[in-house]
Amino acid sequence: MAERTDVLICGGGPTGLITALSLAKMGIATMVIEKSHKSQQARYGRASTLYPRTLELLDQLDVLDPMAEIGFIARNYVNYRAGKREISGGYQMLFTQMHNTYLDYVLNIRQKYSEEIFKASYEEKGGVMLEGTELLDLVHDSAASDGYVLTAVIKDVASGDIQRVQCKYLVGADGTRSTVRELANIPFAGDDSALKWFRIDAVVKTNMPDSRVGLASIESPTHGNVLWMALDHGRTRIGFALPAATFEKFGVDITEAQAIEEAQKAVAPFSLEFEKVDWWTLYSIRHGVADSFRAQKNTFLVGDACHCHSSGTAQGMNTGVHDAVNLAWKLGGVLRGYYDESILDTYELERRPEAQRVIDQDKTISSLITGRIPEKLAKPGANPFEVLYQFTASTMQFTLGLGINYKASMLNRPAKVGLVASGWRGPDVPLQRPGSRCSVRLFQVTKNVGKFQILVFTGNPASTKDKLLKLRSYLDSKDSFTTRFPDIAKFLTIIPGNASQADEYLGVDKFGQAFYDVDGGAATKYGFHMGEGGIAVLRPDGVLSFAAQLDQGEEVGNYFEQFAKPVESDVRNGVEVVVGEAKEVDLDM
């Protein structure tokens, strides 16, 4: 008899593991299959750079702290032109544009170490990962009455044993050569460029100043804009464009010794000695995006399986994490009965345009890094590196993830009040718990367990008491959305100043857990006045989805009516009984 799981995830890299972990935190039964044995893979190479918004998403899944223990935290950058240090040139905007985040750094950690942390957290939640297992075939049975419409045929690579796994949904996180994408017959339009890039991770000696500052670039007349990155465990990553003449000379058969020689040429005039080489690669740049991120309603693609580009702005793993988090809370909510299945349409609606934007920008950036100015930006006498910095500055908020935004939909409804537009990341703000003088961040207390966060900014109760009473009366009524949709949201009450007892100060029972906005800065960031207050609704991924006036609880209910599924109930002997299947699960509440 075939095994069963709610969601089968093909691919045990960062994107697949974050998808699995996010679902596991919601109590969803999952299984991850991975063709390789992770313990046998080299500990080096591949994705290494994570930006602030990605760090926030990982923090809300409780995996950032162990990553920060291992990785190199970079808050500084230096550029070298003709062997001279430029404090204000180059990619300084990488750090000067890190606005409105407490995670104002870049984390350099090699993918192997990230994967180990994700896998350990996933398995602690009861997740199952089968390594050395590949997907062979996929059978779709839309007539299955129990919801297990997909049967995956999988094989143990070592033994050749065949197994069948039935699932309700399949997620393809299996990279650019995705088997899931192929079996689902999803076209993947892409184009190969003539650009050849090189990456090497090693323990090195150099006379380059500030070699461990975090991030650096060297403007090379022969090897493009050279990347110099401080990594975990005292390692350094060096990346550069391989000159066409060199590739013609050596081709794909270039040796490690020849690769080292090219790296030494690339960082000239600085000296470079390699004490230990961990990993190196020569690769071609390809840009592409899948025609669809979903097939037959039950199969989804995430990460490199649905989009590919260069590593020029380190978007691969960052974009994959965003895909995973975006899909997982929606998929988990459907499986738990929180949402109508139509909410799954918003995954592609939101993530595919972002992937296309990454690709469009990367085509320009990868050309400029190589030292070539695209025709659309070409001007007489233009310096490709200066053009690169100018173009990068114009796209940096998006690169950092802080400028990502989703268009209006059933999920992102134009806000009635406030400063933050729906579809944009809600600001992370400092708060204090009752009795504490030590601040905590909003994102620290709004962990991602697949539930919306409803922030009730009370304003000054002397001015807002009537509105607070109206909101409390509505929420306590049988007509409230909290009665119809009891499991989809958590409440936080955010009170200005610092009171001795929240309920007494407000004149009504607080809404969920109470926190204090000591200087009023949190309310200001969200655009709520002390005399008015307001309600902000954050999605499980921290995106602001709706905002209303303090006494407009019904409007919040109308928002949820667009996609939430009401709990069915029956009245028996005067007692209300919830009808439907329920699972015991620790949601870290």
C-alpha positions in Angstrom: 0.0 0.0 0.0 1.3 3.5 -0.9 2.4 5.9 1.9 0.4 9.0 2.3 1.3 12.6 3.2 -0.5 15.9 2.8 2.4 17.5 0.9 5.3 15.9 -0.9 8.2 18.2 -1.5 10.7 17.2 -4.2 14.1 18.8 -3.4 15.9 19.1 -0.1 17.7 22.3 -0.7 17.0 25.6 1.1 13.8 26.3 -0.7 12.3 22.8 -0.3 13.3 22.7 3.4 11.8 26.1 4.2 8.6 25.1 2.5 8.6 21.9 4.5 9.5 23.6 7.8 6.8 26.3 7.3 4.1 23.6 6.7 5.4 21.5 9.6 5.0 24.5 11.9 1.3 24.5 10.9 0.9 20.9 11.7 0.8 19.7 8.1 2.0 16.2 7.3 4.9 16.5 4.8 7.7 14.4 3.2 10.8 15.7 1.5 12.7 13.6 -1.0 16.2 14.5 -2.2 18.1 12.7 -4.8 21.5 13.2 -3.3 22.8 12.4 0.2 23.5 15.7 1.9 26.0 14.3 4.3 28.2 13.3 1.3 28.1 16.8 -0.3 30.9 19.2 0.0 30.3 21.9 2.7 31.2 24.6 0.3 29.9 26.6 -2.7 26.4 27.5 -3.9 24.2 30.2 -2.2 25.9 32.2 0.5 24.4 35.7 0.8 21.1 36.6 2.6 19.5 40.0 2.7 17.5 41.7 5.4 14.0 40.8 4.3 15.0 37.1 3.9 16.5 37.3 7.3 13.3 38.6 8.8 11.3 35.7 7.2 13.8 33.2 8.5 13.7 34.8 12.0 10.0 34.4 12.1 10.6 30.7 11.5 13.1 30.5 14.4 16.1 29.5 12.3 18.0 32.8 12.0 19.8 32.7 15.4 21.7 29.5 14.7 22.6 30.8 11.2 23.9 34.0 12.7 26.1 32.0 15.1 27.9 30.4 12.1 27.7 33.0 9.3 29.7 36.1 8.7 27.7 39.3 9.6 28.6 41.9 7.1 27.8 45.6 7.7 30.5 47.2 5.7 31.7 47.3 2.1 34.8 48.6 0.3 35.5 49.1 -3.4 39.0 49.2 -5.0 39.7 51.1 -8.2 43.2 50.9 -9.7 44.4 49.4 -6.4 43.1 52.3 -4.3 40.4 52.1 -1.6 37.2 54.0 -2.3 35.1 54.6 0.8 32.1 56.1 -1.0 32.2 54.3 -4.3 31.0 51.0 -5.5 28.1 49.2 -3.8 27.9 51.4 -0.7 24.1 51.7 -1.3 23.8 48.1 -0.2 24.1 49.3 3.4 23.0 52.9 3.1 19.6 51.8 1.7 18.9 49.3 4.6 16.1 51.4 6.0 13.4 50.5 8.6 14.8 47.1 9.5 16.6 45.9 12.7 18.4 43.2 10.6 20.5 45.8 8.8 23.2 43.5 7.6 24.1 40.8 5.0 24.6 37.3 6.3 27.3 35.3 4.5 26.8 31.7 5.2 27.4 28.8 2.8 24.3 26.8 1.7 25.4 23.6 3.3 25.3 25.1 6.8 21.9 26.8 6.2 20.5 23.4 5.0 21.7 21.6 8.1 19.9 24.1 10.3 16.7 24.0 8.3 16.7 20.2 8.2 17.3 19.9 11.9 14.4 22.3 12.7 12.1 20.5 10.2 12.9 17.1 11.7 12.3 18.4 15.2 8.8 19.2 14.1 8.4 15.6 13.0 9.2 16.1 9.4 10.4 13.2 7.2 13.2 13.6 4.7 14.3 10.7 2.4 17.8 11.3 1.0 19.1 9.4 -1.9 15.5 9.2 -3.3 14.4 10.5 -6.7 11.1 11.1 -8.4 10.4 8.9 -11.4 6.8 9.5 -12.3 3.6 11.3 -11.3 0.0 10.0 -11.7 -2.9 12.4 -11.3 -6.3 11.1 -10.3 -8.8 14.0 -10.1 -11.6 11.7 -9.1 -10.0 10.7 -5.8 -12.7 11.3 -3.2 -10.3 11.5 -0.3 -8.2 14.4 -1.6 -5.1 12.3 -2.3 -5.2 13.1 -6.0 -1.5 12.6 -6.8 0.6 9.5 -6.7 4.4 9.9 -6.9 6.6 7.0 -8.0 9.9 7.3 -6.2 13.1 5.3 -6.2 15.8 4.7 -3.7 18.9 5.5 -5.8 21.2 3.0 -4.0 18.9 0.0 -3.9 16.7 0.7 -6.8 13.6 0.0 -4.7 10.4 1.5 -6.0 7.8 3.1 -3.7 4.6 5.0 -4.2 3.6 8.0 -2.2 0.1 9.5 -2.3 -0.3 13.2 -1.6 -2.8 16.0 -1.8 -0.2 18.5 -3.1 3.3 18.3 -4.7 5.9 21.0 -4.5 8.8 21.0 -6.9 11.8 22.5 -5.3 14.2 20.5 -7.4 16.2 23.1 -9.2 16.7 24.3 -12.7 16.5 20.7 -14.1 13.3 20.1 -12.3 11.8 16.7 -12.7 8.5 18.0 -11.2 8.4 20.7 -13.9 9.0 18.1 -16.6 6.4 15.7 -15.4 3.9 18.5 -15.0 4.6 19.6 -18.6 5.3 23.2 -17.6 7.3 25.0 -20.3 10.4 26.8 -19.2 11.4 29.7 -21.5 15.1 30.6 -21.1 18.1 31.9 -22.8 21.8 31.2 -22.4 24.3 34.0 -22.5 27.9 33.8 -23.6 29.1 35.0 -20.2 31.3 32.7 -18.1 31.6 33.3 -14.4 34.0 31.8 -11.9 33.6 31.3 -8.1 36.1 29.9 -5.6 35.9 29.4 -1.8 39.2 29.2 0.0 41.4 30.1 2.9 43.6 32.9 1.5 46.4 35.3 2.3 46.4 38.7 0.7 47.8 42.2 1.1 44.4 43.7 0.2 43.3 46.1 3.0 40.0 45.3 4.8 39.9 41.8 3.3 37.6 40.7 6.1 35.3 43.7 6.2 32.5 41.6 4.8 32.0 42.6 1.2 34.3 44.1 -1.3 34.7 44.6 -5.0 37.7 45.1 -7.2 37.4 46.9 -10.6 39.5 44.7 -12.9 40.2 45.8 -16.5 40.3 42.1 -17.5 38.0 40.2 -15.2 35.1 42.6 -14.7 33.7 43.7 -11.3 35.4 41.2 -9.0 33.5 39.9 -5.9 35.4 39.5 -2.6 33.3 38.1 0.2 34.1 37.1 3.8 32.5 33.8 4.6 31.9 31.5 7.5 34.8 29.5 9.1 37.4 32.0 7.9 36.8 31.4 4.3 36.7 33.9 1.4 34.7 33.7 -1.8 36.2 35.3 -4.9 34.1 35.7 -8.0 34.8 37.2 -11.4 34.1 37.0 -15.1 36.3 34.7 -17.1 37.8 36.5 -20.1 36.5 35.1 -23.4 40.1 34.4 -24.6 40.8 32.4 -21.4 37.7 30.3 -21.9 38.6 29.7 -25.5 42.0 28.5 -24.4 41.0 26.2 -21.6 37.3 25.6 -22.1 35.3 23.6 -19.5 38.4 21.5 -18.8 40.2 24.3 -16.9 42.1 22.9 -14.0 42.2 24.1 -10.4 45.8 25.4 -10.9 44.7 27.4 -13.9 41.6 28.7 -12.0 43.8 29.9 -9.1 46.1 31.7 -11.6 43.0 33.5 -13.1 41.9 34.5 -9.6 45.3 36.0 -8.9 45.1 38.0 -12.1 41.6 39.1 -11.2 42.5 40.7 -7.9 45.6 42.5 -9.2 47.4 44.6 -8.1 46.9 42.8 -4.8 48.7 39.6 -3.9 46.7 36.4 -3.4 47.9 33.1 -2.0 45.6 30.0 -1.6 46.2 28.0 1.6 43.3 25.7 1.1 40.7 25.5 -1.7 37.3 24.2 -0.6 35.4 24.5 -3.9 35.4 26.2 -7.2 33.2 26.3 -10.3 33.0 27.8 -13.8 29.5 28.3 -15.1 27.4 29.8 -17.8 24.7 32.3 -17.1 21.1 31.4 -18.0 18.0 33.4 -17.5 14.5 31.8 -17.6 11.1 31.6 -16.0 8.5 28.9 -16.1 5.3 29.7 -18.0 3.4 28.8 -14.9 4.2 28.1 -11.2 1.3 25.7 -10.9 -0.1 22.7 -12.8 -3.4 20.9 -12.5 -4.2 22.8 -9.3 -2.2 20.5 -7.0 1.4 20.9 -8.3 3.5 23.9 -7.5 7.0 25.1 -8.4 9.3 27.1 -6.1 12.8 28.5 -6.3 15.1 27.5 -9.2 12.5 25.1 -10.5 10.5 28.0 -11.8 13.1 30.8 -12.3 16.9 31.0 -12.9 19.4 33.9 -13.3 23.0 34.8 -12.4 24.4 35.1 -8.9 25.3 38.7 -9.6 23.0 40.1 -6.9 22.7 36.9 -4.9 19.0 36.5 -5.5 18.8 32.7 -5.9 18.3 31.6 -2.3 16.7 34.9 -1.3 14.1 34.6 -3.9 13.6 30.9 -3.1 12.9 31.6 0.5 10.3 34.2 -0.5 8.6 31.7 -2.8 8.6 29.1 0.0 7.2 31.3 2.7 4.6 32.8 0.3 3.3 29.4 -0.8 3.5 27.5 2.5 1.2 29.6 4.6 -1.5 29.6 1.9 -1.2 25.9 1.2 -1.1 25.0 4.9 -4.1 27.2 5.6 -6.1 25.4 2.8 -5.2 22.0 4.3 -6.2 23.1 7.8 -9.5 24.4 6.5 -8.8 28.1 7.1 -9.0 29.3 3.5 -10.9 28.6 0.3 -8.6 26.9 -2.3 -8.9 30.0 -4.5 -6.2 31.6 -2.2 -3.6 29.4 -3.9 -4.1 31.4 -7.1 -2.4 34.3 -5.4 0.9 32.4 -5.1 1.7 32.7 -8.8 0.0 36.1 -9.0 2.4 37.5 -6.4 5.6 35.6 -7.0 5.9 35.2 -10.8 6.1 39.0 -11.4 8.8 39.3 -8.8 10.8 36.5 -10.4 10.4 38.2 -13.8 11.6 41.4 -12.3 14.7 39.7 -10.9 15.5 38.3 -14.3 15.0 41.6 -16.1 17.3 43.4 -13.8 19.8 40.6 -13.7 20.3 40.6 -17.5 21.5 44.2 -17.1 23.5 43.7 -14.0 25.3 40.5 -15.1 26.4 42.2 -18.3 27.7 45.2 -16.4 29.6 43.0 -13.9 31.3 41.4 -16.8 32.3 44.9 -18.0 29.9 45.3 -20.9 27.4 48.1 -21.1 24.0 47.0 -22.5 22.9 49.0 -25.5 20.0 50.6 -23.7 22.4 52.2 -21.2 25.3 52.9 -23.5 26.6 56.5 -23.7 29.8 57.7 -25.2 32.7 57.3 -22.8 30.6 55.6 -20.1 32.4 53.5 -17.5 30.7 50.1 -17.1 31.4 50.0 -13.4 29.9 53.5 -12.8 26.8 52.5 -14.8 26.6 49.3 -12.8 26.6 51.2 -9.5 24.0 53.6 -10.7 21.7 50.9 -12.0 22.2 48.8 -8.8 21.3 51.8 -6.6 18.0 52.2 -8.5 17.1 48.6 -7.8 18.6 48.1 -4.3 15.4 48.2 -2.3 14.0 45.4 -4.3 17.3 43.5 -4.1 17.3 43.8 -0.3 13.7 42.4 -0.3 12.5 45.5 1.6 10.9 47.0 -1.5 9.1 43.9 -2.7 5.3 44.5 -2.9 2.3 42.6 -4.2 -0.5 44.1 -6.2 -4.1 44.4 -5.0 -6.0 41.1 -4.7 -8.4 39.3 -2.4 -5.4 39.2 0.0 -4.2 42.8 -0.4 -7.1 45.1 0.0 -6.5 48.9 -0.2 -6.2 50.1 3.4 -8.8 52.4 4.9 -6.3 54.3 7.0 -2.6 54.4 7.9 0.6 55.1 6.0 1.6 51.6 4.9 0.1 50.5 1.6 -1.4 47.0 1.4 0.8 44.5 -0.3 4.0 46.0 1.3 6.0 44.6 4.2 4.6 45.9 7.6 7.2 47.8 9.6 9.1 46.0 12.3 8.8 48.2 15.4 10.0 48.1 19.0 7.5 47.2 21.7 7.7 46.5 25.4 5.9 43.7 27.3 3.9 44.6 30.5 6.4 45.3 33.3 9.5 45.1 31.1 11.8 48.0 30.2 13.5 45.9 27.6 12.2 46.3 24.0 11.2 43.4 21.8 10.7 43.6 18.0 7.2 43.2 16.6 8.5 40.4 14.3 9.9 38.6 17.3 6.5 38.2 18.8 4.6 37.5 15.6 6.2 34.2 14.6 5.1 32.6 11.4 2.8 29.7 12.2 0.4 30.4 9.3 -1.9 32.8 11.1 -2.7 36.5 10.4 -1.7 39.0 13.0 -4.3 41.7 13.9 -2.6 44.7 15.5 -5.0 46.9 17.5 -3.4 50.3 18.0 -5.5 51.6 20.8 -4.5 55.3 20.7 -5.0 57.3 23.8 -8.0 55.6 25.7 -9.1 59.1 26.8 -9.9 59.8 23.2 -10.7 56.4 21.8 -12.7 54.7 24.6 -15.9 54.6 22.6 -14.2 53.1 19.6 -12.6 50.5 21.9 -15.9 49.6 23.4 -17.5 49.3 20.0 -14.7 47.0 18.7 -14.9 44.8 21.8 -18.7 44.5 21.6 -18.4 43.5 17.9 -15.6 40.9 18.5 -17.6 39.4 21.4 -20.8 39.0 19.3 -21.9 35.9 17.5 -21.7 37.9 14.2 -18.0 38.6 14.6 -15.5 37.1 12.2 -13.7 35.6 15.2 -16.8 33.4 15.6 -17.0 32.5 11.9 -13.2 32.1 11.4 -11.8 31.4 14.9 -8.5 29.9 13.9 -7.0 32.2 11.3 -5.7 35.1 13.3 -4.0 36.3 16.5 -4.6 39.6 18.1 -2.0 42.0 19.6 -3.0 45.1 21.5 -0.5 48.0 21.2 -1.0 50.6 23.8 0.8 54.0 23.8 3.0 54.8 26.8 3.4 52.3 29.6 0.5 51.5 32.0 0.3 49.4 35.2 -2.5 47.2 34.0 -3.7 47.1 30.4 -7.4 46.2 30.8 -7.9 48.8 33.5 -6.1 51.5 31.5 -8.1 50.8 28.3 -11.5 50.4 30.1 -12.1 47.2 28.1 -10.6 43.8 27.9 -7.4 43.9 25.7 -7.4 42.2 22.4 -5.0 39.3 22.6 -1.6 39.9 24.1 -0.8 43.4 25.3 2.4 45.4 24.3 3.4 49.0 25.0 4.4 51.5 22.4 6.4 53.6 24.8 7.3 56.6 22.6 4.5 56.2 20.1 6.9 55.3 17.4 5.2 52.1 16.4 1.9 53.8 15.8 3.6 56.6 13.9 5.3 54.0 11.6 1.9 52.5 10.8 0.3 55.9 10.4 -2.1 55.9 13.3 -2.7 59.0 15.4 -3.0 58.9 19.2 -6.5 60.4 19.1 -7.8 57.8 16.6 -5.9 54.5 16.9 -6.4 51.9 14.2 -6.3 48.3 13.1 -3.5 46.8 10.9 -3.8 43.3 9.5 -0.6 41.5 8.8 -0.4 38.3 6.7 1.5 35.3 8.1 4.5 36.5 6.0 4.4 40.0 7.5 2.9 41.7 4.6 0.3 44.3 5.4 -3.0 43.2 3.9 -5.6 45.6 5.2 -6.0 48.4 7.7 -9.1 50.0 9.2 -10.2 52.5 11.7 -10.3 51.4 15.3 -14.1 50.9 15.4 -14.3 49.1 12.0 -14.2 45.5 13.2 -16.9 44.7 10.6 -14.6 45.9 7.8 -11.9 43.5 9.0 -14.5 40.8 9.0 -15.5 41.7 5.4 -11.9 41.4 4.4 -11.6 37.9 5.7 -14.9 36.9 4.1 -13.1 37.2 0.7 -11.1 34.0 1.2 -11.6 32.5 4.7 -13.8 29.4 5.2 -16.3 29.6 8.1 -16.2 26.9 10.7 -19.3 24.7 10.3 -21.2 24.3 13.6 -24.3 22.5 14.9 -26.3 23.1 18.0 -27.1 20.0 20.0 -28.9 20.2 23.3 -28.0 23.8 23.5 -24.3 23.2 23.0 -22.5 24.4 19.9 -20.5 21.7 18.3 -17.8 22.3 15.6 -18.2 20.0 12.7 -15.2 18.8 10.7 -11.9 17.1 11.1 -9.4 18.6 13.6 -5.8 17.7 14.4 -3.9 18.3 17.6 -0.9 20.5 16.9 1.4 22.7 18.8 1.3 26.0 16.9 3.9 27.8 19.1 1.3 30.2 20.3 
